Amino acid sequence: MTDINDRVICDPEIMLGKPVIKGTRIPVYLILDLLAVGKTFIQIVDDYPELTTDDIKAAIEYASYVTKYEEVMVAGD
């Protein structure tokens, strides 16, 4: 497993604090959107040469972690 702490950061000065790949302004959501429409790792790296396949894996792992530990509050009737 990639250490997401080394690759994904949230900084209020970069993309309004949205999670991005460290050293870039490429948000995690963009990588996930590209994967969702069928882009391969190779195609993404070709389009965004500042990314590596490990960065893409870290974005997926970050999304998995966030959704795994997300707490949902349901309003009572």
N, CA, C, O and CB atoms as a CASP TS submission, in Angstrom:
PFRMAT TS
TARGET T0000
AUTHOR 0000-0000-0000
METHOD Language model
MODEL 1
PARENT N/A
ATOM      1  N   MET     1       0.839  -1.181   0.000  1.00  0.00           N
ATOM      2  CA  MET     1       0.000   0.000   0.000  1.00  0.00           C
ATOM      3  C   MET     1       0.886   1.246   0.000  1.00  0.00           C
ATOM      4  O   MET     1       1.864   1.323   0.743  1.00  0.00           O
ATOM      5  CB  MET     1      -0.955  -0.003   1.219  1.00  0.00           C
ATOM      6  N   THR     2       0.536   2.209  -0.831  1.00  0.00           N
ATOM      7  CA  THR     2       1.269   3.466  -0.896  1.00  0.00           C
ATOM      8  C   THR     2       0.973   4.277   0.359  1.00  0.00           C
ATOM      9  O   THR     2      -0.153   4.257   0.855  1.00  0.00           O
ATOM     10  CB  THR     2       0.895   4.267  -2.175  1.00  0.00           C
ATOM     11  N   ASP     3       1.958   4.981   0.872  1.00  0.00           N
ATOM     12  CA  ASP     3       1.719   5.856   2.019  1.00  0.00           C
ATOM     13  C   ASP     3       1.079   7.139   1.507  1.00  0.00           C
ATOM     14  O   ASP     3       1.768   8.007   0.970  1.00  0.00           O
ATOM     15  CB  ASP     3       3.048   6.157   2.800  1.00  0.00           C
ATOM     16  N   ILE     4      -0.235   7.262   1.671  1.00  0.00           N
ATOM     17  CA  ILE     4      -0.938   8.413   1.119  1.00  0.00           C
ATOM     18  C   ILE     4      -0.488   9.712   1.760  1.00  0.00           C
ATOM     19  O   ILE     4      -0.599  10.775   1.149  1.00  0.00           O
ATOM     20  CB  ILE     4      -2.429   8.248   1.294  1.00  0.00           C
ATOM     21  N   ASN     5       0.016   9.642   2.973  1.00  0.00           N
ATOM     22  CA  ASN     5       0.481  10.867   3.624  1.00  0.00           C
ATOM     23  C   ASN     5       1.675  11.481   2.904  1.00  0.00           C
ATOM     24  O   ASN     5       1.929  12.679   3.034  1.00  0.00           O
ATOM     25  CB  ASN     5       0.848  10.582   5.070  1.00  0.00           C
ATOM     26  N   ASP     6       2.403  10.678   2.151  1.00  0.00           N
ATOM     27  CA  ASP     6       3.546  11.185   1.392  1.00  0.00           C
ATOM     28  C   ASP     6       3.128  11.792   0.062  1.00  0.00           C
ATOM     29  O   ASP     6       3.899  12.535  -0.545  1.00  0.00           O
ATOM     30  CB  ASP     6       4.545  10.075   1.152  1.00  0.00           C
ATOM     31  N   ARG     7       1.921  11.489  -0.399  1.00  0.00           N
ATOM     32  CA  ARG     7       1.512  11.893  -1.747  1.00  0.00           C
ATOM     33  C   ARG     7       0.297  12.794  -1.812  1.00  0.00           C
ATOM     34  O   ARG     7       0.200  13.621  -2.718  1.00  0.00           O
ATOM     35  CB  ARG     7       1.243  10.695  -2.548  1.00  0.00           C
ATOM     36  N   VAL     8      -0.633  12.662  -0.878  1.00  0.00           N
ATOM     37  CA  VAL     8      -1.857  13.468  -0.898  1.00  0.00           C
ATOM     38  C   VAL     8      -1.810  14.457   0.255  1.00  0.00           C
ATOM     39  O   VAL     8      -1.595  14.081   1.408  1.00  0.00           O
ATOM     40  CB  VAL     8      -3.132  12.570  -0.805  1.00  0.00           C
ATOM     41  N   ILE     9      -2.016  15.734  -0.075  1.00  0.00           N
ATOM     42  CA  ILE     9      -2.003  16.768   0.957  1.00  0.00           C
ATOM     43  C   ILE     9      -3.256  17.631   0.832  1.00  0.00           C
ATOM     44  O   ILE     9      -3.881  17.710  -0.225  1.00  0.00           O
ATOM     45  CB  ILE     9      -0.724  17.642   0.849  1.00  0.00           C
ATOM     46  N   CYS    10      -3.598  18.268   1.935  1.00  0.00           N
ATOM     47  CA  CYS    10      -4.673  19.265   1.962  1.00  0.00           C
ATOM     48  C   CYS    10      -4.054  20.535   2.531  1.00  0.00           C
ATOM     49  O   CYS    10      -3.613  20.559   3.680  1.00  0.00           O
ATOM     50  CB  CYS    10      -5.930  18.778   2.826  1.00  0.00           C
ATOM     51  N   ASP    11      -4.025  21.569   1.737  1.00  0.00           N
ATOM     52  CA  ASP    11      -3.429  22.844   2.131  1.00  0.00           C
ATOM     53  C   ASP    11      -4.402  23.944   1.723  1.00  0.00           C
ATOM     54  O   ASP    11      -4.742  24.053   0.545  1.00  0.00           O
ATOM     55  CB  ASP    11      -2.008  23.055   1.471  1.00  0.00           C
ATOM     56  N   PRO    12      -4.857  24.761   2.670  1.00  0.00           N
ATOM     57  CA  PRO    12      -5.825  25.810   2.335  1.00  0.00           C
ATOM     58  C   PRO    12      -5.327  26.784   1.268  1.00  0.00           C
ATOM     59  O   PRO    12      -6.127  27.495   0.661  1.00  0.00           O
ATOM     60  CB  PRO    12      -6.182  26.578   3.575  1.00  0.00           C
ATOM     61  N   GLU    13      -4.037  26.823   1.040  1.00  0.00           N
ATOM     62  CA  GLU    13      -3.467  27.715   0.034  1.00  0.00           C
ATOM     63  C   GLU    13      -3.465  27.100  -1.371  1.00  0.00           C
ATOM     64  O   GLU    13      -3.174  27.784  -2.353  1.00  0.00           O
ATOM     65  CB  GLU    13      -2.053  28.088   0.428  1.00  0.00           C
ATOM     66  N   ILE    14      -3.791  25.807  -1.458  1.00  0.00           N
ATOM     67  CA  ILE    14      -3.786  25.108  -2.745  1.00  0.00           C
ATOM     68  C   ILE    14      -5.177  24.544  -3.000  1.00  0.00           C
ATOM     69  O   ILE    14      -5.668  23.726  -2.222  1.00  0.00           O
ATOM     70  CB  ILE    14      -2.711  23.972  -2.770  1.00  0.00           C
ATOM     71  N   MET    15      -5.803  24.969  -4.065  1.00  0.00           N
ATOM     72  CA  MET    15      -7.126  24.471  -4.471  1.00  0.00           C
ATOM     73  C   MET    15      -8.144  24.540  -3.325  1.00  0.00           C
ATOM     74  O   MET    15      -8.962  23.638  -3.144  1.00  0.00           O
ATOM     75  CB  MET    15      -7.011  23.027  -4.973  1.00  0.00           C
ATOM     76  N   LEU    16      -8.071  25.635  -2.556  1.00  0.00           N
ATOM     77  CA  LEU    16      -9.001  25.868  -1.440  1.00  0.00           C
ATOM     78  C   LEU    16      -9.019  24.738  -0.415  1.00  0.00           C
ATOM     79  O   LEU    16     -10.029  24.507   0.250  1.00  0.00           O
ATOM     80  CB  LEU    16     -10.394  26.066  -1.976  1.00  0.00           C
ATOM     81  N   GLY    17      -7.893  24.038  -0.292  1.00  0.00           N
ATOM     82  CA  GLY    17      -7.775  22.996   0.715  1.00  0.00           C
ATOM     83  C   GLY    17      -8.248  21.619   0.275  1.00  0.00           C
ATOM     84  O   GLY    17      -8.218  20.672   1.061  1.00  0.00           O
ATOM     85  N   LYS    18      -8.684  21.502  -0.972  1.00  0.00           N
ATOM     86  CA  LYS    18      -9.094  20.188  -1.469  1.00  0.00           C
ATOM     87  C   LYS    18      -7.865  19.282  -1.519  1.00  0.00           C
ATOM     88  O   LYS    18      -6.759  19.772  -1.747  1.00  0.00           O
ATOM     89  CB  LYS    18      -9.769  20.300  -2.881  1.00  0.00           C
ATOM     90  N   PRO    19      -8.030  17.970  -1.312  1.00  0.00           N
ATOM     91  CA  PRO    19      -6.876  17.076  -1.382  1.00  0.00           C
ATOM     92  C   PRO    19      -6.289  17.062  -2.793  1.00  0.00           C
ATOM     93  O   PRO    19      -7.003  16.891  -3.781  1.00  0.00           O
ATOM     94  CB  PRO    19      -7.274  15.651  -0.955  1.00  0.00           C
ATOM     95  N   VAL    20      -4.970  17.245  -2.859  1.00  0.00           N
ATOM     96  CA  VAL    20      -4.238  17.259  -4.120  1.00  0.00           C
ATOM     97  C   VAL    20      -3.019  16.357  -4.002  1.00  0.00           C
ATOM     98  O   VAL    20      -2.607  15.983  -2.904  1.00  0.00           O
ATOM     99  CB  VAL    20      -3.820  18.702  -4.506  1.00  0.00           C
ATOM    100  N   ILE    21      -2.454  16.017  -5.146  1.00  0.00           N
ATOM    101  CA  ILE    21      -1.196  15.279  -5.149  1.00  0.00           C
ATOM    102  C   ILE    21      -0.086  16.273  -4.800  1.00  0.00           C
ATOM    103  O   ILE    21       0.041  17.331  -5.416  1.00  0.00           O
ATOM    104  CB  ILE    21      -0.933  14.581  -6.546  1.00  0.00           C
ATOM    105  N   LYS    22       0.697  15.909  -3.816  1.00  0.00           N
ATOM    106  CA  LYS    22       1.772  16.774  -3.316  1.00  0.00           C
ATOM    107  C   LYS    22       2.664  17.256  -4.459  1.00  0.00           C
ATOM    108  O   LYS    22       3.071  16.475  -5.320  1.00  0.00           O
ATOM    109  CB  LYS    22       2.616  16.029  -2.267  1.00  0.00           C
ATOM    110  N   GLY    23       2.961  18.562  -4.450  1.00  0.00           N
ATOM    111  CA  GLY    23       3.828  19.152  -5.461  1.00  0.00           C
ATOM    112  C   GLY    23       3.092  19.534  -6.734  1.00  0.00           C
ATOM    113  O   GLY    23       3.704  20.007  -7.692  1.00  0.00           O
ATOM    114  N   THR    24       1.764  19.328  -6.746  1.00  0.00           N
ATOM    115  CA  THR    24       0.970  19.678  -7.916  1.00  0.00           C
ATOM    116  C   THR    24      -0.278  20.439  -7.454  1.00  0.00           C
ATOM    117  O   THR    24      -0.515  20.625  -6.261  1.00  0.00           O
ATOM    118  CB  THR    24       0.580  18.401  -8.732  1.00  0.00           C
ATOM    119  N   ARG    25      -1.052  20.865  -8.430  1.00  0.00           N
ATOM    120  CA  ARG    25      -2.367  21.429  -8.151  1.00  0.00           C
ATOM    121  C   ARG    25      -3.437  20.482  -8.712  1.00  0.00           C
ATOM    122  O   ARG    25      -4.545  20.905  -9.044  1.00  0.00           O
ATOM    123  CB  ARG    25      -2.505  22.865  -8.767  1.00  0.00           C
ATOM    124  N   ILE    26      -3.090  19.217  -8.807  1.00  0.00           N
ATOM    125  CA  ILE    26      -4.002  18.218  -9.358  1.00  0.00           C
ATOM    126  C   ILE    26      -4.789  17.593  -8.205  1.00  0.00           C
ATOM    127  O   ILE    26      -4.230  16.886  -7.367  1.00  0.00           O
ATOM    128  CB  ILE    26      -3.222  17.123 -10.170  1.00  0.00           C
ATOM    129  N   PRO    27      -6.105  17.869  -8.176  1.00  0.00           N
ATOM    130  CA  PRO    27      -6.915  17.346  -7.074  1.00  0.00           C
ATOM    131  C   PRO    27      -7.219  15.858  -7.235  1.00  0.00           C
ATOM    132  O   PRO    27      -7.286  15.329  -8.345  1.00  0.00           O
ATOM    133  CB  PRO    27      -8.216  18.126  -6.970  1.00  0.00           C
ATOM    134  N   VAL    28      -7.396  15.215  -6.107  1.00  0.00           N
ATOM    135  CA  VAL    28      -7.746  13.798  -6.076  1.00  0.00           C
ATOM    136  C   VAL    28      -9.016  13.561  -6.883  1.00  0.00           C
ATOM    137  O   VAL    28      -9.103  12.578  -7.619  1.00  0.00           O
ATOM    138  CB  VAL    28      -7.930  13.311  -4.622  1.00  0.00           C
ATOM    139  N   TYR    29     -10.007  14.452  -6.755  1.00  0.00           N
ATOM    140  CA  TYR    29     -11.273  14.230  -7.465  1.00  0.00           C
ATOM    141  C   TYR    29     -11.074  14.189  -8.972  1.00  0.00           C
ATOM    142  O   TYR    29     -11.794  13.458  -9.652  1.00  0.00           O
ATOM    143  CB  TYR    29     -12.279  15.319  -7.109  1.00  0.00           C
ATOM    144  N   LEU    30     -10.131  14.942  -9.522  1.00  0.00           N
ATOM    145  CA  LEU    30      -9.886  14.922 -10.963  1.00  0.00           C
ATOM    146  C   LEU    30      -9.383  13.540 -11.392  1.00  0.00           C
ATOM    147  O   LEU    30      -9.831  12.995 -12.400  1.00  0.00           O
ATOM    148  CB  LEU    30      -8.865  16.020 -11.359  1.00  0.00           C
ATOM    149  N   ILE    31      -8.466  12.991 -10.630  1.00  0.00           N
ATOM    150  CA  ILE    31      -7.937  11.668 -10.941  1.00  0.00           C
ATOM    151  C   ILE    31      -9.059  10.631 -10.890  1.00  0.00           C
ATOM    152  O   ILE    31      -9.160   9.779 -11.772  1.00  0.00           O
ATOM    153  CB  ILE    31      -6.802  11.290  -9.960  1.00  0.00           C
ATOM    154  N   LEU    32      -9.893  10.705  -9.869  1.00  0.00           N
ATOM    155  CA  LEU    32     -11.008   9.766  -9.751  1.00  0.00           C
ATOM    156  C   LEU    32     -11.996   9.933 -10.906  1.00  0.00           C
ATOM    157  O   LEU    32     -12.500   8.946 -11.441  1.00  0.00           O
ATOM    158  CB  LEU    32     -11.728   9.960  -8.411  1.00  0.00           C
ATOM    159  N   ASP    33     -12.271  11.175 -11.287  1.00  0.00           N
ATOM    160  CA  ASP    33     -13.171  11.421 -12.425  1.00  0.00           C
ATOM    161  C   ASP    33     -12.604  10.831 -13.714  1.00  0.00           C
ATOM    162  O   ASP    33     -13.339  10.245 -14.508  1.00  0.00           O
ATOM    163  CB  ASP    33     -13.411  12.932 -12.604  1.00  0.00           C
ATOM    164  N   LEU    34     -11.306  10.985 -13.917  1.00  0.00           N
ATOM    165  CA  LEU    34     -10.682  10.434 -15.123  1.00  0.00           C
ATOM    166  C   LEU    34     -10.762   8.913 -15.142  1.00  0.00           C
ATOM    167  O   LEU    34     -11.030   8.313 -16.183  1.00  0.00           O
ATOM    168  CB  LEU    34      -9.222  10.882 -15.219  1.00  0.00           C
ATOM    169  N   LEU    35     -10.529   8.296 -13.997  1.00  0.00           N
ATOM    170  CA  LEU    35     -10.653   6.840 -13.909  1.00  0.00           C
ATOM    171  C   LEU    35     -12.098   6.405 -14.140  1.00  0.00           C
ATOM    172  O   LEU    35     -12.345   5.382 -14.779  1.00  0.00           O
ATOM    173  CB  LEU    35     -10.160   6.339 -12.540  1.00  0.00           C
ATOM    174  N   ALA    36     -13.046   7.175 -13.626  1.00  0.00           N
ATOM    175  CA  ALA    36     -14.465   6.832 -13.754  1.00  0.00           C
ATOM    176  C   ALA    36     -14.948   6.843 -15.201  1.00  0.00           C
ATOM    177  O   ALA    36     -15.860   6.098 -15.560  1.00  0.00           O
ATOM    178  CB  ALA    36     -15.299   7.791 -12.940  1.00  0.00           C
ATOM    179  N   VAL    37     -14.336   7.691 -16.032  1.00  0.00           N
ATOM    180  CA  VAL    37     -14.743   7.727 -17.446  1.00  0.00           C
ATOM    181  C   VAL    37     -13.926   6.763 -18.302  1.00  0.00           C
ATOM    182  O   VAL    37     -14.049   6.751 -19.526  1.00  0.00           O
ATOM    183  CB  VAL    37     -14.603   9.145 -17.998  1.00  0.00           C
ATOM    184  N   GLY    38     -13.092   5.956 -17.650  1.00  0.00           N
ATOM    185  CA  GLY    38     -12.393   4.899 -18.378  1.00  0.00           C
ATOM    186  C   GLY    38     -10.954   5.165 -18.747  1.00  0.00           C
ATOM    187  O   GLY    38     -10.337   4.355 -19.439  1.00  0.00           O
ATOM    188  N   LYS    39     -10.397   6.290 -18.298  1.00  0.00           N
ATOM    189  CA  LYS    39      -8.979   6.542 -18.583  1.00  0.00           C
ATOM    190  C   LYS    39      -8.128   5.532 -17.827  1.00  0.00           C
ATOM    191  O   LYS    39      -8.442   5.168 -16.695  1.00  0.00           O
ATOM    192  CB  LYS    39      -8.577   7.996 -18.194  1.00  0.00           C
ATOM    193  N   THR    40      -7.053   5.085 -18.457  1.00  0.00           N
ATOM    194  CA  THR    40      -6.117   4.170 -17.806  1.00  0.00           C
ATOM    195  C   THR    40      -5.054   4.984 -17.070  1.00  0.00           C
ATOM    196  O   THR    40      -4.912   6.188 -17.281  1.00  0.00           O
ATOM    197  CB  THR    40      -5.459   3.209 -18.843  1.00  0.00           C
ATOM    198  N   PHE    41      -4.320   4.301 -16.210  1.00  0.00           N
ATOM    199  CA  PHE    41      -3.208   4.960 -15.520  1.00  0.00           C
ATOM    200  C   PHE    41      -2.256   5.574 -16.539  1.00  0.00           C
ATOM    201  O   PHE    41      -1.811   6.710 -16.378  1.00  0.00           O
ATOM    202  CB  PHE    41      -2.452   3.959 -14.608  1.00  0.00           C
ATOM    203  N   ILE    42      -1.950   4.823 -17.581  1.00  0.00           N
ATOM    204  CA  ILE    42      -1.002   5.303 -18.598  1.00  0.00           C
ATOM    205  C   ILE    42      -1.528   6.554 -19.291  1.00  0.00           C
ATOM    206  O   ILE    42      -0.775   7.504 -19.508  1.00  0.00           O
ATOM    207  CB  ILE    42      -0.727   4.203 -19.639  1.00  0.00           C
ATOM    208  N   GLN    43      -2.810   6.565 -19.639  1.00  0.00           N
ATOM    209  CA  GLN    43      -3.402   7.735 -20.287  1.00  0.00           C
ATOM    210  C   GLN    43      -3.359   8.954 -19.369  1.00  0.00           C
ATOM    211  O   GLN    43      -3.089  10.066 -19.823  1.00  0.00           O
ATOM    212  CB  GLN    43      -4.849   7.441 -20.701  1.00  0.00           C
ATOM    213  N   ILE    44      -3.624   8.747 -18.083  1.00  0.00           N
ATOM    214  CA  ILE    44      -3.603   9.870 -17.139  1.00  0.00           C
ATOM    215  C   ILE    44      -2.188  10.421 -17.010  1.00  0.00           C
ATOM    216  O   ILE    44      -1.993  11.636 -17.022  1.00  0.00           O
ATOM    217  CB  ILE    44      -4.137   9.432 -15.753  1.00  0.00           C
ATOM    218  N   VAL    45      -1.205   9.542 -16.889  1.00  0.00           N
ATOM    219  CA  VAL    45       0.187   9.997 -16.776  1.00  0.00           C
ATOM    220  C   VAL    45       0.623  10.687 -18.067  1.00  0.00           C
ATOM    221  O   VAL    45       1.381  11.655 -18.019  1.00  0.00           O
ATOM    222  CB  VAL    45       1.130   8.806 -16.457  1.00  0.00           C
ATOM    223  N   ASP    46       0.162  10.210 -19.209  1.00  0.00           N
ATOM    224  CA  ASP    46       0.480  10.880 -20.475  1.00  0.00           C
ATOM    225  C   ASP    46      -0.120  12.291 -20.510  1.00  0.00           C
ATOM    226  O   ASP    46       0.523  13.234 -20.972  1.00  0.00           O
ATOM    227  CB  ASP    46      -0.041  10.049 -21.671  1.00  0.00           C
ATOM    228  N   ASP    47      -1.353  12.424 -20.019  1.00  0.00           N
ATOM    229  CA  ASP    47      -2.021  13.732 -20.008  1.00  0.00           C
ATOM    230  C   ASP    47      -1.485  14.664 -18.920  1.00  0.00           C
ATOM    231  O   ASP    47      -1.495  15.885 -19.077  1.00  0.00           O
ATOM    232  CB  ASP    47      -3.515  13.543 -19.819  1.00  0.00           C
ATOM    233  N   TYR    48      -1.019  14.080 -17.822  1.00  0.00           N
ATOM    234  CA  TYR    48      -0.503  14.849 -16.679  1.00  0.00           C
ATOM    235  C   TYR    48       0.858  14.279 -16.293  1.00  0.00           C
ATOM    236  O   TYR    48       0.960  13.527 -15.324  1.00  0.00           O
ATOM    237  CB  TYR    48      -1.498  14.803 -15.458  1.00  0.00           C
ATOM    238  N   PRO    49       1.907  14.633 -17.043  1.00  0.00           N
ATOM    239  CA  PRO    49       3.215  14.005 -16.832  1.00  0.00           C
ATOM    240  C   PRO    49       3.838  14.253 -15.452  1.00  0.00           C
ATOM    241  O   PRO    49       4.799  13.583 -15.076  1.00  0.00           O
ATOM    242  CB  PRO    49       4.157  14.491 -17.875  1.00  0.00           C
ATOM    243  N   GLU    50       3.295  15.207 -14.705  1.00  0.00           N
ATOM    244  CA  GLU    50       3.817  15.420 -13.349  1.00  0.00           C
ATOM    245  C   GLU    50       3.317  14.347 -12.383  1.00  0.00           C
ATOM    246  O   GLU    50       3.789  14.269 -11.249  1.00  0.00           O
ATOM    247  CB  GLU    50       3.416  16.811 -12.836  1.00  0.00           C
ATOM    248  N   LEU    51       2.363  13.516 -12.825  1.00  0.00           N
ATOM    249  CA  LEU    51       1.858  12.411 -12.006  1.00  0.00           C
ATOM    250  C   LEU    51       2.610  11.125 -12.302  1.00  0.00           C
ATOM    251  O   LEU    51       3.177  10.944 -13.379  1.00  0.00           O
ATOM    252  CB  LEU    51       0.361  12.208 -12.244  1.00  0.00           C
ATOM    253  N   THR    52       2.598  10.247 -11.323  1.00  0.00           N
ATOM    254  CA  THR    52       3.127   8.890 -11.492  1.00  0.00           C
ATOM    255  C   THR    52       1.992   7.908 -11.216  1.00  0.00           C
ATOM    256  O   THR    52       0.946   8.287 -10.689  1.00  0.00           O
ATOM    257  CB  THR    52       4.357   8.624 -10.537  1.00  0.00           C
ATOM    258  N   THR    53       2.203   6.666 -11.568  1.00  0.00           N
ATOM    259  CA  THR    53       1.177   5.668 -11.253  1.00  0.00           C
ATOM    260  C   THR    53       0.997   5.537  -9.740  1.00  0.00           C
ATOM    261  O   THR    53      -0.108   5.255  -9.276  1.00  0.00           O
ATOM    262  CB  THR    53       1.548   4.301 -11.865  1.00  0.00           C
ATOM    263  N   ASP    54       2.051   5.734  -8.975  1.00  0.00           N
ATOM    264  CA  ASP    54       1.921   5.701  -7.514  1.00  0.00           C
ATOM    265  C   ASP    54       1.052   6.854  -7.003  1.00  0.00           C
ATOM    266  O   ASP    54       0.340   6.695  -6.011  1.00  0.00           O
ATOM    267  CB  ASP    54       3.309   5.760  -6.855  1.00  0.00           C
ATOM    268  N   ASP    55       1.101   8.010  -7.669  1.00  0.00           N
ATOM    269  CA  ASP    55       0.223   9.122  -7.297  1.00  0.00           C
ATOM    270  C   ASP    55      -1.235   8.747  -7.524  1.00  0.00           C
ATOM    271  O   ASP    55      -2.096   9.053  -6.700  1.00  0.00           O
ATOM    272  CB  ASP    55       0.578  10.389  -8.101  1.00  0.00           C
ATOM    273  N   ILE    56      -1.508   8.088  -8.636  1.00  0.00           N
ATOM    274  CA  ILE    56      -2.877   7.680  -8.954  1.00  0.00           C
ATOM    275  C   ILE    56      -3.361   6.657  -7.928  1.00  0.00           C
ATOM    276  O   ILE    56      -4.496   6.736  -7.458  1.00  0.00           O
ATOM    277  CB  ILE    56      -2.961   7.093 -10.389  1.00  0.00           C
ATOM    278  N   LYS    57      -2.512   5.708  -7.585  1.00  0.00           N
ATOM    279  CA  LYS    57      -2.866   4.728  -6.553  1.00  0.00           C
ATOM    280  C   LYS    57      -3.123   5.422  -5.217  1.00  0.00           C
ATOM    281  O   LYS    57      -4.044   5.046  -4.492  1.00  0.00           O
ATOM    282  CB  LYS    57      -1.748   3.676  -6.399  1.00  0.00           C
ATOM    283  N   ALA    58      -2.323   6.423  -4.891  1.00  0.00           N
ATOM    284  CA  ALA    58      -2.514   7.152  -3.639  1.00  0.00           C
ATOM    285  C   ALA    58      -3.849   7.891  -3.633  1.00  0.00           C
ATOM    286  O   ALA    58      -4.503   7.973  -2.594  1.00  0.00           O
ATOM    287  CB  ALA    58      -1.365   8.139  -3.415  1.00  0.00           C
ATOM    288  N   ALA    59      -4.259   8.430  -4.782  1.00  0.00           N
ATOM    289  CA  ALA    59      -5.552   9.110  -4.873  1.00  0.00           C
ATOM    290  C   ALA    59      -6.689   8.124  -4.608  1.00  0.00           C
ATOM    291  O   ALA    59      -7.644   8.449  -3.902  1.00  0.00           O
ATOM    292  CB  ALA    59      -5.724   9.769  -6.262  1.00  0.00           C
ATOM    293  N   ILE    60      -6.587   6.928  -5.170  1.00  0.00           N
ATOM    294  CA  ILE    60      -7.602   5.902  -4.945  1.00  0.00           C
ATOM    295  C   ILE    60      -7.623   5.492  -3.475  1.00  0.00           C
ATOM    296  O   ILE    60      -8.692   5.366  -2.877  1.00  0.00           O
ATOM    297  CB  ILE    60      -7.342   4.674  -5.841  1.00  0.00           C
ATOM    298  N   GLU    61      -6.465   5.289  -2.905  1.00  0.00           N
ATOM    299  CA  GLU    61      -6.371   4.898  -1.496  1.00  0.00           C
ATOM    300  C   GLU    61      -6.920   5.990  -0.586  1.00  0.00           C
ATOM    301  O   GLU    61      -7.576   5.700   0.415  1.00  0.00           O
ATOM    302  CB  GLU    61      -4.917   4.587  -1.123  1.00  0.00           C
ATOM    303  N   TYR    62      -6.650   7.239  -0.935  1.00  0.00           N
ATOM    304  CA  TYR    62      -7.168   8.357  -0.150  1.00  0.00           C
ATOM    305  C   TYR    62      -8.693   8.347  -0.177  1.00  0.00           C
ATOM    306  O   TYR    62      -9.332   8.472   0.867  1.00  0.00           O
ATOM    307  CB  TYR    62      -6.623   9.704  -0.685  1.00  0.00           C
ATOM    308  N   ALA    63      -9.276   8.199  -1.355  1.00  0.00           N
ATOM    309  CA  ALA    63     -10.735   8.167  -1.483  1.00  0.00           C
ATOM    310  C   ALA    63     -11.320   6.988  -0.704  1.00  0.00           C
ATOM    311  O   ALA    63     -12.361   7.121  -0.061  1.00  0.00           O
ATOM    312  CB  ALA    63     -11.146   8.080  -2.968  1.00  0.00           C
ATOM    313  N   SER    64     -10.658   5.850  -0.761  1.00  0.00           N
ATOM    314  CA  SER    64     -11.110   4.685  -0.017  1.00  0.00           C
ATOM    315  C   SER    64     -11.094   4.967   1.480  1.00  0.00           C
ATOM    316  O   SER    64     -12.056   4.664   2.186  1.00  0.00           O
ATOM    317  CB  SER    64     -10.238   3.470  -0.342  1.00  0.00           C
ATOM    318  N   TYR    65     -10.013   5.540   1.953  1.00  0.00           N
ATOM    319  CA  TYR    65      -9.880   5.841   3.378  1.00  0.00           C
ATOM    320  C   TYR    65     -10.962   6.821   3.832  1.00  0.00           C
ATOM    321  O   TYR    65     -11.597   6.615   4.866  1.00  0.00           O
ATOM    322  CB  TYR    65      -8.484   6.416   3.676  1.00  0.00           C
ATOM    323  N   VAL    66     -11.168   7.882   3.060  1.00  0.00           N
ATOM    324  CA  VAL    66     -12.144   8.903   3.437  1.00  0.00           C
ATOM    325  C   VAL    66     -13.544   8.302   3.508  1.00  0.00           C
ATOM    326  O   VAL    66     -14.287   8.568   4.453  1.00  0.00           O
ATOM    327  CB  VAL    66     -12.116  10.075   2.439  1.00  0.00           C
ATOM    328  N   THR    67     -13.905   7.500   2.520  1.00  0.00           N
ATOM    329  CA  THR    67     -15.256   6.940   2.523  1.00  0.00           C
ATOM    330  C   THR    67     -15.410   5.817   3.537  1.00  0.00           C
ATOM    331  O   THR    67     -16.508   5.583   4.041  1.00  0.00           O
ATOM    332  CB  THR    67     -15.611   6.431   1.142  1.00  0.00           C
ATOM    333  N   LYS    68     -14.327   5.127   3.837  1.00  0.00           N
ATOM    334  CA  LYS    68     -14.394   4.047   4.825  1.00  0.00           C
ATOM    335  C   LYS    68     -14.672   4.591   6.221  1.00  0.00           C
ATOM    336  O   LYS    68     -15.424   3.984   6.984  1.00  0.00           O
ATOM    337  CB  LYS    68     -13.090   3.245   4.827  1.00  0.00           C
ATOM    338  N   TYR    69     -14.079   5.720   6.557  1.00  0.00           N
ATOM    339  CA  TYR    69     -14.200   6.245   7.906  1.00  0.00           C
ATOM    340  C   TYR    69     -15.146   7.447   8.016  1.00  0.00           C
ATOM    341  O   TYR    69     -15.228   8.088   9.064  1.00  0.00           O
ATOM    342  CB  TYR    69     -12.847   6.630   8.408  1.00  0.00           C
ATOM    343  N   GLU    70     -15.853   7.741   6.929  1.00  0.00           N
ATOM    344  CA  GLU    70     -16.811   8.823   6.914  1.00  0.00           C
ATOM    345  C   GLU    70     -17.993   8.465   7.834  1.00  0.00           C
ATOM    346  O   GLU    70     -18.485   7.336   7.830  1.00  0.00           O
ATOM    347  CB  GLU    70     -17.294   9.107   5.462  1.00  0.00           C
ATOM    348  N   GLU    71     -18.425   9.448   8.611  1.00  0.00           N
ATOM    349  CA  GLU    71     -19.578   9.240   9.466  1.00  0.00           C
ATOM    350  C   GLU    71     -20.748  10.035   8.888  1.00  0.00           C
ATOM    351  O   GLU    71     -20.611  11.210   8.548  1.00  0.00           O
ATOM    352  CB  GLU    71     -19.274   9.664  10.940  1.00  0.00           C
ATOM    353  N   VAL    72     -21.886   9.377   8.785  1.00  0.00           N
ATOM    354  CA  VAL    72     -23.072  10.013   8.252  1.00  0.00           C
ATOM    355  C   VAL    72     -24.048  10.247   9.386  1.00  0.00           C
ATOM    356  O   VAL    72     -24.378   9.334  10.143  1.00  0.00           O
ATOM    357  CB  VAL    72     -23.711   9.160   7.135  1.00  0.00           C
ATOM    358  N   MET    73     -24.498  11.467   9.491  1.00  0.00           N
ATOM    359  CA  MET    73     -25.467  11.826  10.519  1.00  0.00           C
ATOM    360  C   MET    73     -26.835  11.919   9.849  1.00  0.00           C
ATOM    361  O   MET    73     -27.008  12.650   8.874  1.00  0.00           O
ATOM    362  CB  MET    73     -25.082  13.177  11.232  1.00  0.00           C
ATOM    363  N   VAL    74     -27.794  11.180  10.373  1.00  0.00           N
ATOM    364  CA  VAL    74     -29.138  11.190   9.833  1.00  0.00           C
ATOM    365  C   VAL    74     -30.020  11.977  10.788  1.00  0.00           C
ATOM    366  O   VAL    74     -30.063  11.703  11.987  1.00  0.00           O
ATOM    367  CB  VAL    74     -29.677   9.746   9.620  1.00  0.00           C
ATOM    368  N   ALA    75     -30.734  12.977  10.225  1.00  0.00           N
ATOM    369  CA  ALA    75     -31.617  13.793  11.052  1.00  0.00           C
ATOM    370  C   ALA    75     -32.814  12.962  11.494  1.00  0.00           C
ATOM    371  O   ALA    75     -33.365  12.185  10.715  1.00  0.00           O
ATOM    372  CB  ALA    75     -32.082  15.057  10.286  1.00  0.00           C
ATOM    373  N   GLY    76     -33.201  13.129  12.724  1.00  0.00           N
ATOM    374  CA  GLY    76     -34.367  12.405  13.259  1.00  0.00           C
ATOM    375  C   GLY    76     -35.660  13.018  12.774  1.00  0.00           C
ATOM    376  O   GLY    76     -35.700  14.165  12.330  1.00  0.00           O
ATOM    377  N   ASP    77     -36.713  12.232  12.868  1.00  0.00           N
ATOM    378  CA  ASP    77     -38.033  12.737  12.441  1.00  0.00           C
ATOM    379  C   ASP    77     -38.595  13.665  13.477  1.00  0.00           C
ATOM    380  O   ASP    77     -39.694  14.192  13.302  1.00  0.00           O
ATOM    381  CB  ASP    77     -39.015  11.586  12.188  1.00  0.00           C
TER
END
